[in-house]
């Protein structure tokens, strides 16, 4: 099974929303905070928060130009990556 991880800052208001949405879709995921593990910033070339990483591939990058994905978009995004 592929691992889903949310990578965010501790003060990111959207990280917990993403966590709830993914868990609500029965897509178990972990949350990692760059505050505790700054190496994640370089590893995934992160510039904003939150981010969704599936098996070491960043599939969503948060930020001012990207709105939060709605539940149907999350489902499609995760299924697309998981099925590949």
Secondary structure, 3 states (H helix, E strand, C coil): CCCEEEEECCCCCCHHHHHHHHHHCCCCEEEEECCCCCHHHHHHCCCCCCEEEECCEEEEECECCECCCCHHHHHHHHHHHHHC
